[in-house]
Amino acid sequence: MRQLGIEPCAIEAADVDETPLARELPVDHARRLALAKARTIAARHPDSIILGADTVVASGRRILPKAQSEAEARRCLALLSGRRHRVLGGVCLIGPGGITRQTLVTSIVRFKRLDAAETDAYIRSGEWHGKAGGYAIQGRAAAFVSFLSGSYSNVVGLPLHETVNLLKGAGWWREH
């Protein structure tokens, strides 16, 4: 948001369980988490404009984790190596009176085929920790991307263009 000239009044973690539900599709997962995060914070601040968002990396119907261990990150990178995957950005805005607006943004990313040395170096960097799919495109993993279709900022973690459009549509945007 700072990139757009917006300084949030506060940033709060929603502490929502991000475990996918049984048979939950990646698009439904991204939407559900964005809404749950926004609702959790809106309950604490009912007169504020709340932005909730979540990024999901998906390979087919499979939801990749936000890697917490080296082993998990390696599994993600092995799955993504040489393949296309989707990055789904769920965004939810809740304003005063409970007015709710949501969108889902899909970006397509293809990784080059990664060799063992590239994977090892990336794991040593630590950039993968806590990142959906075990990578951060805004860091060293940018070198892995051979193709990107859609919103770059979505892959980073928040689709800025679409977020601004949600704010404008609700009348909550002013040029900064």
Buried (B, 14 or more C-beta within 10 A) or exposed (E): BEEBEBEEEEEEEBEBEBEBEEEBBBBBBBBBBBBBBBBBBBEEBEEBBBBBBBBBBBBEEEBBBBBEEBEBBBBBBEBBBEEEBBBBBBBBBBBEEEEBBBBBBBBEBBBBEBEEEBBEEBBEEEBBBEBBBBBBBBBBBEBBBEEBEBBBBBBBBBBBEBBBBBBEEBEBBEEE
